[in-house]
Amino acid sequence: MKHMPEKTRRDFLRDCAIGALAAGAAPLAFARDVNPPSASQAKSKVIIARDAALYGSGNNPEAARVEKLLDHAMQAYSDSTDPVAPWRKLFKPNEVVGLKVNTIAGPGLSTHVALVEAICERLKQAGIRAGNIVVWDRTEGELERAGFTLSNDPMLAQRIAAALAGVEQVEMELRRKVDDTAAGGSVRSPGGEKVPQGYEDKVADYYRKLGKSK
């Protein structure tokens, strides 16, 4: 599949709804399957995609390489050879998709624009309208510092609310399912997996830099 030209990528991202969530609202993750994992499903499937040349000679990741890594990870996770097929399995064309980014740390440590652009492109190819893709974080200032261009959509607040619709109901259902399971039941699987080498150091360095920026 051909890569989308850089100008077209950014034009498409600009058409998405990008903004901040209303103050006081808690960021929550939407889950389709409200059934807690059984003992046979306790292990999670984790895909790690790496590219030593991702940043090239600059400070920002190269868009084409980011797209290739994303495709590799999604195809490996879904056992597919088509880069768009995994997204079609996850979302229907009439749905509103919310992308919660993390921009508190500013450029470099925040969610990269190139990754969001690649995800938006695949969502569009899976049939999701640009206006139904909502990229959001807690403040507009943090989004702009991380390189995102805010949407001028007057319906932005409603779009964000639509992206999060039903989340609380799903959370309540998850809690009820867990309560109904045998003692020790949990939505999360046991954390017995080994942490990838170097990950703990990067997380520690992230929080050190985060503390200095306050």
N, C-alpha and C positions, 0 to 999 in steps of 0.2 A: 504493500500500500504506500502511495506517495505521501511524503511529508507535506503538511500545510505550510505555505510560504509564511515568513515571519510577520509581514504586514497583515496578512489575512488572519493569522493567529491572534494578534493583538486586537484587531477589529472585532473578532468574534468574542474575545474575552471582555471587551468593552461593552458588548451587547448583553452580557450576563449581568445579573443584579448583584452588585458588590457594595457592601455596607456593613454597618455595625448593628449588633443586636441591641434591642432596647435595654436600658440599664435595669439591673435587677433580675433579668431572666437568666436562668442557669443553662449552660450549654449541655445538651444531652445527646446521646447517640441513638439513632433509630435502629431497631432490630425487627426484621420481618418474622423470624421464627421465635415464638415466645416460649418454646419448650426447652427446659434446661437440659444439658447434655446428659446422656446415660453413661454408665460406667464404660461401655464400649466406645463411647465418643469422647472420652476424657482428654485425649491428646489433640492439640490444635495443629493445623497445618500452617507452617511458616515458610514463606519464600523470601530468600535474600538475593537481591540483584546488585551486582557491583560492576563498576567501570572505573579502572584506575585513571583513565584519561577524561573523566567526566568534566573536569573544570578546564581542560586544555591549558592555555597559558594565562587565563584571566581569573577573575574572582567570582564569576558567575558560571553555573553549569551550562553546558552547550545544549540548546533546545533539542536538537536531533538525537543526542545521546540520552537525554532524559526521557524522551518519547520511547526510544528503543528499550531502555531499562524498564519503563512502565509496562510496555507490551510484553516483555519477557516475563515479568513477575505475574501479570494477570493471566497470561496464557499458561504458565506453569501451574498456577493455582487452580485453574479451571480445566486443565488437561485439554486445551484447545490450540489449534494452529492458526486461528483467525483472531487478530488483535481486537476486533469489535465484538465478537461473540460473547466474551465474558460480561461485557456491559449490557448486552441485550438480555442476558440471563438475570441480571440484577435489577434492571429498571425497565418500566414500560414507557412508551412514547408520551403518554398523557400525564406522567408523574412530574412533580416538582422535586428537584434534587438539591439538597443543601450540602455545601462543602465548607466545613468548619476548619479554617486555617489558624495557625498560631503565629502571630506577628508581634508578640510582646517584646521579643529580643532584638527587633530591628533587622536591617539588612544582614545577610550572611547566615545568621542562626535561625531566622524565621522560615516558614514555609516558602519555598521558592516559587516565583511567578511562573517559571518555565514548567514546573510540575503541574501547577493548576491549569496552565494553558493546554498541556498534553491531555489531562483528564477531561477538560471541557471539550476538546476536539473529539475524543473518543465517545463522549456522551452524545454529542451532536450527531456523530455518525451512527449511533445506536438509536437515533430518532428523537432525542430530547431537544426541545426548542431552546435556543439561547436564553430567552426570557424566563424559562423555567429552571434555570441553573442559578442558584443563589450562593455566592461566595461571601462568607461573613466572619467577623471576629468581634471582640467586645468594644473597640473604639475605632472611629474613622481615622484618627491621627496615626495609630499604629499600622493600619492597613496601608496608608499612604507612605509612611516611612519604609515599609517593607517593599515598596515598588508597585503596589496595586493602584489602579485608577478607579475612583469611586463612581458609582452609577448615579445618574441624574434622574432615575426613574422615580416619579412621585409615589408610586405604589410599592416602593422598596420594603417598607415595614410590613405590608400585607404579604408580600412575597416571602419574606423571612418567616413570618408566622405560618404561611402555608407549608413551607419546607419542614417546619417542626411540628405540624399538625399530627396529633395522635401519639406523640412521643410519651406523654405522661400516662396515657392509657396503656401503652405497651409496657412501660416500666412497672405499673401496678400489676399487670398480668404476669410479668416475670416474677415479681415478688410473691404473688399468690402461688405460682407454679412451684417456686422453691419451697414455700411453706408447706406445700402438699407432698413434697418428696420425703423420703425417709430421712432420719436424723443424719446431719452432715451433708445434705444436698446443697449444691452450690451452682450458681449460674456460671461461675468461672471455673476453669479446670485447674487442678493443682499445679503450682509453679515449680515443678521439678526439673524443667529444662535448663540446660546450661546457658548462661548469658554469653552472647558472641564476644570474642576477644576484642578488647579495646572499647567496647560499648560503655562499660561503667566509667572509664576515664573521660569519655566524651560527654557523658551526662553530668559528671561532676564539674567538668570545665564549663559546661553550659550554665550551670547554676552559680558558679563563681562569677562569671561575666554578668549574669543577670543581677546578682547582688550588687555589683559595682555600679550598674546603670541606674540604681534607685536613688 
